[in-house]
Amino acid sequence: MIKLSLDEDFVACPVVDGDELFPSGVFEFNVSRILAYLERCPDDVVLVSVAVGDFSRWLDDLDEAHVAAADLARPLVLAEIAPGRFNVIDGHHRLEKARRHGVGTLQAYRL
């Protein structure tokens, strides 16, 4: 078992007006900052292929226009919330579009 320890020197990045935040259990991810980082440093995070069927459907109502416009070439962003367990923090509309169009895999960044 992996034991986590508190980093006393950790300072969370400040939230700027307009930042998209994604709460997931005890975590709150700043999607805007993560996407900016991935754009600046794309080689720092490995891009992997993931099975669409490995992720449950998003429980909230999705904006149908956003689903239709979703770009399946844009990678999902997954965050490891427990050892080996990843949640989608950016890409729910892309996942739904992929399901509807029979796309079996998408590219994803695993953080």
Contacts in CASP RR format, 6 or more apart in sequence:
PFRMAT RR
TARGET T0000
AUTHOR 0000-0000-0000
METHOD contacts of the structure
MODEL  1
MIKLSLDEDFVACPVVDGDELFPSGVFEFNVSRILAYLERCPDDVVLVSV
AVGDFSRWLDDLDEAHVAAADLARPLVLAEIAPGRFNVIDGHHRLEKARR
HGVGTLQAYRL
2 83 0 8 1.000
13 30 0 8 1.000
13 33 0 8 1.000
15 21 0 8 1.000
15 30 0 8 1.000
16 32 0 8 1.000
18 32 0 8 1.000
19 30 0 8 1.000
19 31 0 8 1.000
19 32 0 8 1.000
19 33 0 8 1.000
20 30 0 8 1.000
20 31 0 8 1.000
20 32 0 8 1.000
21 28 0 8 1.000
21 29 0 8 1.000
21 30 0 8 1.000
21 31 0 8 1.000
22 28 0 8 1.000
22 29 0 8 1.000
22 31 0 8 1.000
22 89 0 8 1.000
22 90 0 8 1.000
23 29 0 8 1.000
24 79 0 8 1.000
24 81 0 8 1.000
24 87 0 8 1.000
24 89 0 8 1.000
25 81 0 8 1.000
27 79 0 8 1.000
27 81 0 8 1.000
29 79 0 8 1.000
29 89 0 8 1.000
31 77 0 8 1.000
31 89 0 8 1.000
31 90 0 8 1.000
34 77 0 8 1.000
34 89 0 8 1.000
34 90 0 8 1.000
34 111 0 8 1.000
35 77 0 8 1.000
35 90 0 8 1.000
37 44 0 8 1.000
38 45 0 8 1.000
38 77 0 8 1.000
38 109 0 8 1.000
45 109 0 8 1.000
45 110 0 8 1.000
45 111 0 8 1.000
46 109 0 8 1.000
46 110 0 8 1.000
47 75 0 8 1.000
47 107 0 8 1.000
47 108 0 8 1.000
47 109 0 8 1.000
48 107 0 8 1.000
48 108 0 8 1.000
48 109 0 8 1.000
48 110 0 8 1.000
49 105 0 8 1.000
49 106 0 8 1.000
49 107 0 8 1.000
49 108 0 8 1.000
50 76 0 8 1.000
50 78 0 8 1.000
50 105 0 8 1.000
50 106 0 8 1.000
50 107 0 8 1.000
50 108 0 8 1.000
51 104 0 8 1.000
51 105 0 8 1.000
52 95 0 8 1.000
52 98 0 8 1.000
52 99 0 8 1.000
52 102 0 8 1.000
52 103 0 8 1.000
52 104 0 8 1.000
52 105 0 8 1.000
52 106 0 8 1.000
53 99 0 8 1.000
53 104 0 8 1.000
55 88 0 8 1.000
55 95 0 8 1.000
57 95 0 8 1.000
57 96 0 8 1.000
57 99 0 8 1.000
58 88 0 8 1.000
58 92 0 8 1.000
58 95 0 8 1.000
58 96 0 8 1.000
62 92 0 8 1.000
62 93 0 8 1.000
62 96 0 8 1.000
63 93 0 8 1.000
66 93 0 8 1.000
67 93 0 8 1.000
67 96 0 8 1.000
67 97 0 8 1.000
67 100 0 8 1.000
68 97 0 8 1.000
70 91 0 8 1.000
70 93 0 8 1.000
70 94 0 8 1.000
70 96 0 8 1.000
70 97 0 8 1.000
71 94 0 8 1.000
72 94 0 8 1.000
72 97 0 8 1.000
72 98 0 8 1.000
72 101 0 8 1.000
72 103 0 8 1.000
72 106 0 8 1.000
73 107 0 8 1.000
74 91 0 8 1.000
74 94 0 8 1.000
75 106 0 8 1.000
75 107 0 8 1.000
75 108 0 8 1.000
75 109 0 8 1.000
76 88 0 8 1.000
76 90 0 8 1.000
76 91 0 8 1.000
76 94 0 8 1.000
76 95 0 8 1.000
76 106 0 8 1.000
76 107 0 8 1.000
76 108 0 8 1.000
76 109 0 8 1.000
77 88 0 8 1.000
77 89 0 8 1.000
77 90 0 8 1.000
77 91 0 8 1.000
77 108 0 8 1.000
77 109 0 8 1.000
77 111 0 8 1.000
78 86 0 8 1.000
78 87 0 8 1.000
78 88 0 8 1.000
78 89 0 8 1.000
78 108 0 8 1.000
78 109 0 8 1.000
78 110 0 8 1.000
78 111 0 8 1.000
79 86 0 8 1.000
79 87 0 8 1.000
79 89 0 8 1.000
79 111 0 8 1.000
80 86 0 8 1.000
80 110 0 8 1.000
80 111 0 8 1.000
81 87 0 8 1.000
86 110 0 8 1.000
88 95 0 8 1.000
94 106 0 8 1.000
95 106 0 8 1.000
97 103 0 8 1.000
98 104 0 8 1.000
98 106 0 8 1.000
END
